[in-house]
Amino acid sequence: MNYFAYGVRGLLTAVFLIAVAGKTGRAGAFSAFADSLRPLAVVPGPAVRAVALAAVAAEAAVCLALALPYTAATLAGLLAATVLLAVFAVVIARSVSTGTTVRCRCFGRSTAPLGRTHVVRNGLLACVAGIGAAVVAAGPDGGPDPGMAVVAWCAGAVAGGLVTVLEDLMSLFRPVDPSVTE
């Protein structure tokens, strides 16, 4: 596995681990996440909690697969991440195109509604996961310097952490409402 693959593993592990923690780490977080799926009208009402549970379980499984030191597990985790992120992007794009306003519960609490930024974020992450899967599938098994592999993984994890606060980072560059500064 090459350093790019280690970096992608770190990135996606951080993103999915923060997503799982945000949806399950405090009282009421999972219910808030499940409730945020209702307006999306992707599944019938009675199935919403089951779909929410399946999404969180799939995210946790991706984390586990990417953390294991086996090429087959890494490949499975990257492929699962690709599919999950692509599905998330499509569902959010559908929501945005129909004008449905839903709070982003991707990483737990957020006041921001789902929007184009979320579609682009998930689409880009799906592409990175897919490229990572292709690299792992095509590349030789083993051989990198362990220290550099750790550096690559950690760099990816830092990037993943930044991805999870993208909304906050983007808000730093938006114009300030004049009523806030008075």
N, C-alpha and C positions, 0 to 999 in steps of 0.2 A: 504494500500500500504506500502511495507517495504522500508527500507533505500536504498537497492540495486536499487529498481525501481526509487527512487528519484535521485540517482546518475546517472542512465542511462538516465533519462529525462534531467538532466542538461547537460550531455555529448552530447547527440544528438541535444538538442536545440542549444547549442553553435556551433556545427559543421554546422548545417543547417542554422542558422542565419548568421554566417560568410560567408557561401557559397552564400546565397541570397544577402547579402550586397556587396560581392565581384563582383557579376555578374550584379548588378544594381546600385551600389553606386557612380559611376563616369561616366562621359560622355564617350561613346564608349565601356563601359564594356560589356553591353549585346550583342552588335554587335560582339565583339571579341569572346565572349562565343559561340554565334551562328555560327560564322565562324569556330571555332575550331571543331564543330561537322561535318562539311562537309567532311573532309578526312576520317572520320570513316565509311562513306558510309552505315550507319544503316538505314537511311530514304532517300527517293528521294529528290533531291535538293530543289524543291519548298516547301517542308514540313519542312525544317530544322528550319526556324524561329519559326514555330508553335510548333515544338517539344522542342526547346530551351525555349520557353515561358511556355510550359506545365511543363517542368522540374523545372523551377524556381518557378512556381506557386505551384507545388507539394511540393517543399522544404519549401516554406513559409507556406503551409497548415500543414506540419508536425510540424513546430515551433509553430504555433497557437494551434494545438491539444495537444502538450506536455506542453504548458503553462497553459492550462485550468485546473481548479481543479476538474475535473470529471474523474472517473475511465474509463468510456466508451470512452471519448475523448483521454485519455492517451493510452488506448489499441489500438484505431484506429491509433493514431500517431505512435506508436511503430510498428504496422503491416505495415503501409505505409512506414516507414523508412526502415524496413527490405526489402521490395520489391524494393524500390528505390536503396538502396545500393547494393543489389544483382544484379540488372540490370546494374548499373554502373560498378560493378566488371566484369561482363560478357562482356560488350561492350569494356572495357579497355583491358581485356585479349585477346579478338579477335583482337584488334588493335595491341597489342604487338606481338601476334603470327604471324600476317601477315607482320610485319615489318613496319607498318604505323607509321610515326613520327608525333605526334600531341602534341602541347603544352598543359600542364595541365591548364585548366581554371576553375578548381573545386572551387577555392576560389578567383577568380579574376585574377590578373596578376601573371604570373609565367613564367620563362624561361625554366623550366625543362620539358622535354618531358614525356608523359605518359609512365609508365613502370611497372615492377613487384611490386614495392613498392606500387603503387596506387591500384593494384589488391588486394594485401594483406591487405592494409588499409581498403578498402571498404568491402572486405570479412569479416574481423574481426569486423568491425562496424555493418555489417548485422547480424553477429552471436550475438553480444551483444544486438542489438535491438530485435532480435528474442527471446533471453533468457529473456530479460526484459518484452516482451509481455507475455511470458509463466508465469513469476512470477506474473505479474499483473492479468492475467486471473485466476491463481490458488489461489492467496493470498486473505486474508480477506480485506475488504474495511475499511480504516481509522484506527485510533488508535495510530500512532506513535507520539513521542514527537516532537512538531513543530520545536523546535530549532535544534534538530538532523536532521530532514528532510531538513531544510535549509542548514545545514552543508553538508549533503550528496549531495544535489542538487548543491551547490557551488563547491564542490570537483569534481563532474562530469563535471561542466562547465569549470573548470580550465583544466581538462584532455582533454575536447573537444577543447579548445583553443590550447593546445599543439599538438593535432592531426592535426590541420589546418596548423601548421608550421613544420610538420614532415620533409619535404624536407630540410628546412633550418637547422633543428637540425641535420639531417643526414649528411649534408655537413660539419659540424664541425668535423666529424670523418673520412672524406675522406682524402687521401694524398694530400698535397699541390703541385701544379705544380711548379717545380723548377724555371720556367721563371717568376713566380709571385713574388718570394721572392728576386730576384736579383735586 
